[in-house]
Amino acid sequence: MSEQVAETEVEIQNEEGLHLRPAVQFVDVANRYRSTITVSNGTMTADAKSVMEMTMLAATCGSRLKIRACGPDAADAIAALEELVAKNFALQPKPSQTQKEG
């Protein structure tokens, strides 16, 4: 039985980029799968199961990340990570100044 390979490209859309909180969420999702998962931002590549490596990607808003998974559940892993990024890590937008003051 050959290993599955799946990959995708996603765009970071939250204005603060892939800071610690979304990086932790990304790693939590990646760790649910047995597949080896890597994430690339330009020439830098990180282990998707390492918070330290994910934050070192320095992915800002608008960064396009390539996610690659190899293993028995590669397609499922890619789908889950795509969904997480598409939902903007389920982060709520920051309240505007007027909302804070009101």
N, C-alpha and C positions, 0 to 999 in steps of 0.2 A: 504494500500500500504506500503510495507516494504522498509526500507532505503537500498540503495545500499552501499556496502562496496567494496573497491578496494585497492590493495596495490601492491607495486613494490619495487625493490631494484635497486639503481643506484650507479655509481662510479664517484666521483669527479675527473676530469681529468686535470683541469687547474692547473698549477704549483704553483699558489699562494693559492690554496684551495678556500673554500667558504668565501672569504673576503667580505667586505661591499658591493661592487658593485654587484656581483652576488647574494648576499643575498637579496638585494633590488629587483633585477629582479625576483627572486624566489617568494618573498612575493607579488610583483605586480601580477604575474600570479595566485598565490593561491587565492588572493582576488577577482579574477573574478568569483569565484565559490561560491555557497551557502554551499557546503559541509564543514564539519569540517575536517581539514587536519593537520596531525602531521608528524614530521620527527624525526627519531631516528638515533643516531650515538652511537653505543654501548649501554650503559645504560642511556645515556642522551636523553631526548625527548623534542621537541620544537613544539610550535604552528607555523605552516608554514605561518601564516598571521601576524607574529610579527618579525620585523627586529632584534630587540634586542635578542629575543630567538634564532633566526636562527644563528646569529653570535656567540652566546654562545655555539653552538654545536662544535666549534673548528674543523671543518671538513677540513682536509688538503688534498693535492693531494693524491689520492689513497683511501681515505675514502669511505666506502660503507655505503650509507644511505638508511634506510627503510622509504618509504613514504606510509602513510595510509590515505585514505579518506573515510568518512562516510557521506552520504547524497544523495540528489536527482540527483546530477551530478558528483558523485564520479569517475566514469570511465573516464569521459571527463577531470576532473581535473588531474587525474593520467597521462593520455595520454599527456596533455599539459606540465606537469612538467617533465615527462620523456624526451620529445622532447627538452625542454629548456636545461636540463643537457647534453643530447646527443650532442647538438650543442655547448657545452662548453660555454653556456650563451652568445653565439654570440660574445665572446671576441676575439679580434685579438691577435695573438702572438706578444710578444714584439720584436722589431727589435734587431738583434744581434749587438754586438759592431762594427763589420765591416760595417754593414749597416748604423749605426749612424755616423761613421767617414767618410763614402764615400759620 
